[in-house]
Amino acid sequence: MPDLVDLTVEDGLATITLNRPDRLNCYSVALKDELIAALDQVDADEEIRVAIVTGSGRAFCAGMDMTNEYAFSRLDEPDEARRRDSGGELTLRIFELGKPIIAAVNGAAIGVGVTMTLPMDVRLASADAKFGFVFARRGIVLESASSWFLPRLVGPQWAAEWALTGRVFGAQEALRAGLVRDVYPAADLLPAARALAREIADGTAAVSVSLNRQLLWRGMSYTHPMQSHIAESRAMYERGASADVAEGMASFLERREPQYTATVPGDLPDVFGDWTSPPFTR
């Protein structure tokens, strides 16, 4: 059986491709496991600066594959408290990722196919992409922690309309609401994603990029700006003493491209000492 997820790395950019084109890249627990394994590789490889996620064939991910698996990772688990929505396991892993991640939505992104993109940093779409938070039309509910991510990305009104109607909508509506950053002809989508990834990877300090990603995402759950101020102050102190800062200043004054040497995860400081992920309890 071919891999459900294909990971390729070229010049510091990782491309993660959902690889079930005959099933419109439908989601399964096995696909989730392979996606998380690919994300683990991205995090561990210090040469990788940015990841791009896309789909093979004409869909990004057309939703849950209901023909062989349900949404839970552990239906046979006797302890009810350990039964977890597998989409949430995936999005929480993306949330914790130490590298920037871009979604290149090349076609249908329905159900978990769209909710898996919400914790990614930027979503780009092809002009023929379709989106749908269709759960209420299937007798189920929002999943993949999307009730946390979606209103933070598009605001409560768009989130409510999509979640309550369950309707499928096109790329232009997704753009208007801010779900995607831009829409491209199909042939231009991956080149645009790679150009953005190169802009992130080239000329920036990997550790600073990683810290900025975490500061932005974690800051959205803080209850007071003082919490962001504390984390940023720690990060500024750690970065201020690094060789990267000296190189950044020198390259600016010398009008040349910087050559940063600190890597992720090897040189990533802990500036979130008070941050703890809550345990899964029921």
C-alpha positions as CSV (number, residue, x, y, z in Angstrom):
1,M,0.0,0.0,0.0
2,P,1.4,3.4,-0.9
3,D,2.0,6.0,1.8
4,L,-1.0,8.1,2.7
5,V,1.2,11.1,3.1
6,D,4.2,12.0,1.0
7,L,7.0,14.2,2.5
8,T,9.6,15.8,0.3
9,V,12.3,18.2,1.3
10,E,14.1,20.6,-1.0
11,D,16.4,23.5,-0.2
12,G,15.0,23.9,3.3
13,L,11.3,23.6,2.3
14,A,9.2,20.6,3.2
15,T,6.1,19.7,1.1
16,I,3.6,17.4,2.8
17,T,1.2,16.0,0.3
18,L,-2.0,14.1,1.2
19,N,-1.7,11.1,-1.0
20,R,-5.1,9.4,-1.5
21,P,-6.1,10.9,-4.8
22,D,-8.5,8.0,-5.6
23,R,-10.4,8.8,-2.4
24,L,-10.1,12.6,-2.8
25,N,-7.5,12.5,0.1
26,C,-10.3,11.6,2.5
27,Y,-9.2,11.6,6.1
28,S,-8.7,8.5,8.3
29,V,-7.0,7.8,11.6
30,A,-4.2,6.1,9.6
31,L,-3.7,9.3,7.5
32,K,-3.7,11.4,10.7
33,D,-0.9,9.1,12.2
34,E,1.2,9.6,9.0
35,L,0.6,13.4,9.0
36,I,1.8,13.6,12.6
37,A,4.8,11.5,11.8
38,A,5.6,13.9,8.9
39,L,5.2,16.9,11.3
40,D,7.5,15.2,13.8
41,Q,10.2,14.9,11.0
42,V,9.7,18.6,10.1
43,D,10.2,19.6,13.7
44,A,13.3,17.4,14.2
45,D,15.1,18.3,10.9
46,E,17.1,21.5,11.5
47,E,17.5,22.0,7.8
48,I,13.8,22.4,7.3
49,R,12.6,26.0,7.7
50,V,9.0,26.0,6.4
51,A,6.4,23.3,5.6
52,I,3.7,23.4,2.9
53,V,0.7,21.1,3.1
54,T,-1.3,20.3,-0.1
55,G,-3.3,17.4,-1.7
56,S,-2.7,15.2,-4.6
57,G,-5.1,15.1,-7.5
58,R,-8.2,17.3,-7.6
59,A,-8.9,17.6,-3.9
60,F,-7.2,18.9,-0.8
61,C,-9.1,16.6,1.6
62,A,-12.8,15.9,1.0
63,G,-13.5,15.1,4.6
64,M,-13.7,11.9,6.8
65,D,-13.6,8.6,5.0
66,M,-16.7,7.1,6.5
67,T,-16.2,3.8,4.6
68,N,-13.7,2.3,7.0
69,E,-13.1,4.4,10.1
70,Y,-14.9,6.8,12.4
71,A,-13.4,10.0,13.7
72,F,-12.1,8.7,17.0
73,S,-8.6,7.3,17.5
74,R,-9.6,4.9,20.2
75,L,-13.1,3.6,19.9
76,D,-12.0,0.3,21.6
77,E,-10.5,2.2,24.6
78,P,-12.3,1.0,27.7
79,D,-11.5,4.3,29.5
80,E,-14.0,6.8,28.1
81,A,-11.9,9.7,29.1
82,R,-9.2,8.7,26.6
83,R,-11.6,8.6,23.6
84,R,-10.4,11.6,21.6
85,D,-11.4,13.3,18.3
86,S,-8.5,12.4,16.1
87,G,-8.8,15.6,14.2
88,G,-8.1,17.5,17.4
89,E,-5.0,15.4,18.0
90,L,-3.8,16.5,14.6
91,T,-4.6,20.2,15.0
92,L,-3.0,20.4,18.5
93,R,0.1,18.9,17.0
94,I,0.1,21.6,14.3
95,F,-0.5,24.2,17.0
96,E,2.7,23.0,18.8
97,L,4.8,22.9,15.6
98,G,8.1,24.7,15.8
99,K,8.2,25.7,12.2
100,P,5.9,27.9,10.0
101,I,3.4,25.9,8.0
102,I,1.4,27.0,4.9
103,A,-1.8,25.3,3.5
104,A,-2.0,25.2,-0.3
105,V,-5.6,24.2,-0.7
106,N,-5.8,22.8,-4.2
107,G,-9.4,21.6,-4.2
108,A,-12.2,20.5,-1.9
109,A,-11.5,21.0,1.8
110,I,-14.6,19.7,3.5
111,G,-15.1,18.9,7.2
112,V,-11.9,17.8,8.7
113,G,-10.3,18.8,5.4
114,V,-10.8,22.4,6.3
115,T,-10.5,22.3,10.1
116,M,-7.0,20.7,9.8
117,T,-5.8,23.9,8.1
118,L,-7.0,26.3,10.8
119,P,-3.9,26.1,13.0
120,M,-1.7,26.5,9.9
121,D,-0.1,30.0,9.7
122,V,-1.3,30.9,6.2
123,R,-3.9,29.4,3.9
124,L,-3.7,29.9,0.1
125,A,-6.4,28.5,-2.2
126,S,-6.9,27.6,-5.8
127,A,-9.8,29.4,-7.6
128,D,-11.7,26.1,-7.7
129,A,-11.3,25.2,-4.0
130,K,-14.4,24.5,-2.0
131,F,-14.8,24.7,1.8
132,G,-17.4,23.4,4.1
133,F,-18.0,23.1,7.9
134,V,-20.7,20.5,7.1
135,F,-20.9,18.8,10.5
136,A,-24.5,19.8,11.3
137,R,-25.6,18.4,8.0
138,R,-24.1,15.0,9.0
139,G,-25.6,15.0,12.5
140,I,-22.3,15.7,14.2
141,V,-20.5,18.9,15.5
142,L,-17.4,21.0,15.1
143,E,-14.2,19.0,15.6
144,S,-10.4,19.4,15.4
145,A,-10.7,22.2,18.1
146,S,-12.2,24.3,15.3
147,S,-14.6,26.0,17.7
148,W,-11.5,27.6,19.2
149,F,-9.6,28.3,16.0
150,L,-12.3,29.4,13.6
151,P,-13.8,32.4,15.3
152,R,-10.3,33.6,16.1
153,L,-9.5,33.5,12.4
154,V,-12.6,34.9,10.8
155,G,-14.7,36.3,13.7
156,P,-17.8,35.0,15.3
157,Q,-20.3,35.9,12.6
158,W,-18.7,34.0,9.7
159,A,-17.8,31.1,12.1
160,A,-21.4,30.9,13.2
161,E,-22.9,31.1,9.7
162,W,-20.7,28.3,8.4
163,A,-21.1,26.1,11.4
164,L,-24.8,26.6,11.7
165,T,-25.7,26.2,8.0
166,G,-23.1,23.6,7.2
167,R,-23.1,24.8,3.6
168,V,-20.3,24.5,1.1
169,F,-18.8,27.7,-0.2
170,G,-16.2,28.8,-2.7
171,A,-12.7,30.3,-2.6
172,Q,-13.9,33.9,-3.1
173,E,-16.2,33.7,0.0
174,A,-13.3,32.2,2.0
175,L,-11.1,35.1,0.8
176,R,-13.7,37.7,1.7
177,A,-14.1,36.3,5.2
178,G,-10.3,36.0,5.8
179,L,-10.2,32.2,5.9
180,V,-7.6,32.2,3.1
181,R,-5.1,34.9,2.4
182,D,-5.3,34.8,-1.4
183,V,-6.7,32.8,-4.3
184,Y,-4.8,31.7,-7.4
185,P,-5.3,29.9,-10.6
186,A,-4.7,26.2,-10.0
187,A,-1.3,26.2,-11.8
188,D,-0.1,29.1,-9.7
189,L,-1.0,27.8,-6.3
190,L,2.0,25.8,-5.3
191,P,4.5,28.3,-6.8
192,A,2.8,31.0,-4.8
193,A,3.0,28.8,-1.6
194,R,6.7,28.1,-2.3
195,A,7.4,31.8,-3.0
196,L,5.9,32.7,0.4
197,A,7.9,29.9,2.1
198,R,11.1,31.2,0.5
199,E,10.3,34.7,1.7
200,I,10.0,33.3,5.3
201,A,13.1,31.0,5.0
202,D,15.5,33.4,3.3
203,G,17.0,36.3,5.2
204,T,15.3,35.5,8.5
205,A,16.6,33.9,11.7
206,A,15.0,30.5,12.2
207,V,14.8,30.8,16.0
208,S,13.1,34.2,15.8
209,V,10.6,32.9,13.2
210,S,9.8,29.9,15.5
211,L,9.4,32.1,18.5
212,N,7.2,34.6,16.6
213,R,4.9,31.8,15.6
214,Q,4.5,30.6,19.1
215,L,4.1,34.1,20.5
216,L,1.2,34.8,18.1
217,W,-0.7,31.5,18.6
218,R,-0.2,31.2,22.3
219,G,-0.9,34.9,22.8
220,M,-4.4,34.4,21.5
221,S,-5.3,32.4,24.6
222,Y,-3.9,34.8,27.1
223,T,-6.3,36.7,29.3
224,H,-4.2,39.9,29.7
225,P,-1.5,41.5,27.5
226,M,0.9,41.3,30.5
227,Q,1.2,37.5,29.7
228,S,2.4,38.4,26.2
229,H,4.7,41.1,27.6
230,I,6.3,38.5,29.9
231,A,6.9,36.0,27.1
232,E,8.2,38.6,24.7
233,S,10.5,40.0,27.3
234,R,12.0,36.6,27.9
235,A,12.4,36.1,24.2
236,M,14.0,39.5,23.6
237,Y,16.5,38.8,26.4
238,E,17.4,35.4,25.0
239,R,17.7,36.6,21.5
240,G,19.6,39.8,22.5
241,A,22.4,37.6,23.8
242,S,22.6,35.5,20.7
243,A,25.0,35.5,17.8
244,D,22.0,35.9,15.4
245,V,21.4,39.4,16.7
246,A,25.0,40.4,16.2
247,E,24.9,39.0,12.7
248,G,21.6,40.7,12.0
249,M,22.9,44.1,13.0
250,A,26.2,43.6,11.1
251,S,24.5,42.5,7.9
252,F,22.2,45.5,8.0
253,L,25.1,47.9,8.5
254,E,27.2,46.2,5.8
255,R,24.2,46.0,3.4
256,R,24.5,42.2,2.8
257,E,22.3,39.2,3.4
258,P,22.6,37.8,6.9
259,Q,24.0,34.4,7.6
260,Y,22.2,33.1,10.7
261,T,23.5,30.0,12.4
262,A,21.1,29.2,15.2
263,T,18.7,26.3,14.3
264,V,15.4,24.9,15.4
265,P,14.9,23.0,17.5
266,G,18.5,22.8,18.7
267,D,18.9,26.5,19.7
268,L,15.3,27.3,20.6
269,P,15.1,28.8,24.1
270,D,12.3,28.1,26.5
271,V,10.5,31.4,26.9
272,F,7.1,29.9,27.9
273,G,8.2,28.4,31.2
274,D,4.7,28.9,32.6
275,W,2.9,27.5,29.6
276,T,1.4,24.1,30.1
277,S,-1.0,22.3,27.7
278,P,-4.1,21.2,29.6
279,P,-4.5,17.4,29.9
280,F,-7.3,15.8,28.0
281,T,-10.1,15.0,30.4
282,R,-13.7,14.2,29.9
